[in-house]
Amino acid sequence: MVRFARCNSLLSLALDASGKGCRYVAKGASDDDVVKDMSEHLTTVHQVAGDMKANILASTKTNNG
């Protein structure tokens, strides 16, 4: 199983580095992997500061395929 979270479900209408709607998907084998990946993305691309762990976990889903 792969766990994942989409940036656009956390930051509606956020733009990526190229100025288009952000479609980034953080993936991992565990919730901690997804939180780490998405936290790095939010910090580096969107300059979001602070603890977003609860928000990321709330939007994390599982792909059984």
TORROBA-870490 format. One record per residue (C-alpha): residue in three letters; residue number from 0; x, y, z. Coordinates in Angstrom, 2 decimals, padded with zeros to 5 digits. Layout:
<sites>
SITE  aa   i       X       Y       Z
SITE ALA NUM       X       Y       Z
...
</sites>
This chain:
<sites>
SITE  aa   i       X       Y       Z
SITE MET   0  000.00  000.00  000.00
SITE VAL   1  001.12  003.51 -000.80
SITE ARG   2  000.11  006.45  001.37
SITE PHE   3 -000.21  009.83 -000.35
SITE ALA   4 -001.34  013.44  000.08
SITE ARG   5 -001.98  016.05 -002.59
SITE CYS   6 -000.74  019.59 -002.23
SITE ASN   7 -003.86  021.06 -003.81
SITE SER   8 -006.02  019.44 -001.12
SITE LEU   9 -004.01  021.33  001.52
SITE LEU  10 -003.45  024.65 -000.28
SITE SER  11 -006.33  025.28 -002.64
SITE LEU  12 -005.29  027.30 -005.70
SITE ALA  13 -001.60  027.31 -004.73
SITE LEU  14  000.83  027.87 -007.59
SITE ASP  15  003.89  025.73 -008.21
SITE ALA  16  007.36  027.04 -009.09
SITE SER  17  006.36  027.50 -012.75
SITE GLY  18  003.25  029.53 -011.91
SITE LYS  19  000.71  026.79 -012.62
SITE GLY  20 -001.70  025.15 -010.20
SITE CYS  21  000.30  022.90 -007.90
SITE ARG  22 -000.34  019.20 -008.53
SITE TYR  23  002.39  017.82 -006.23
SITE VAL  24  001.70  014.44 -004.61
SITE ALA  25  003.75  013.31 -001.62
SITE LYS  26  004.01  009.51 -001.44
SITE GLY  27  005.37  007.10  001.12
SITE ALA  28  005.04  003.73  002.78
SITE SER  29  003.91  005.30  006.06
SITE ASP  30  002.22  008.44  007.33
SITE ASP  31  005.57  009.71  008.62
SITE ASP  32  007.09  009.41  005.13
SITE VAL  33  004.21  011.37  003.61
SITE VAL  34  004.38  014.07  006.31
SITE LYS  35  008.14  014.48  005.81
SITE ASP  36  007.85  014.68  002.01
SITE MET  37  004.90  017.11  002.02
SITE SER  38  006.42  019.28  004.76
SITE GLU  39  009.56  019.71  002.68
SITE HIS  40  007.47  020.57 -000.39
SITE LEU  41  005.33  023.11  001.49
SITE THR  42  008.42  024.76  002.97
SITE THR  43  010.55  024.93 -000.17
SITE VAL  44  007.93  025.66 -002.85
SITE HIS  45  005.20  027.53 -000.98
SITE GLN  46  007.18  029.01  001.95
SITE VAL  47  004.65  027.68  004.46
SITE ALA  48  006.06  027.85  007.97
SITE GLY  49  004.80  026.02  011.02
SITE ASP  50  003.63  022.57  011.95
SITE MET  51  001.32  021.22  009.25
SITE LYS  52  001.43  017.58  010.43
SITE ALA  53 -002.23  017.39  011.52
SITE ASN  54 -003.43  018.95  008.25
SITE ILE  55 -001.27  016.62  006.16
SITE LEU  56 -002.45  013.55  008.06
SITE ALA  57 -006.09  014.63  007.65
SITE SER  58 -005.70  014.70  003.86
SITE THR  59 -003.58  011.52  003.56
SITE LYS  60 -005.14  008.64  001.66
SITE THR  61 -004.18  005.04  000.80
SITE ASN  62 -003.80  003.50 -002.65
SITE ASN  63 -004.25 -000.26 -002.45
SITE GLY  64 -003.23 -000.78 -006.06
</sites>
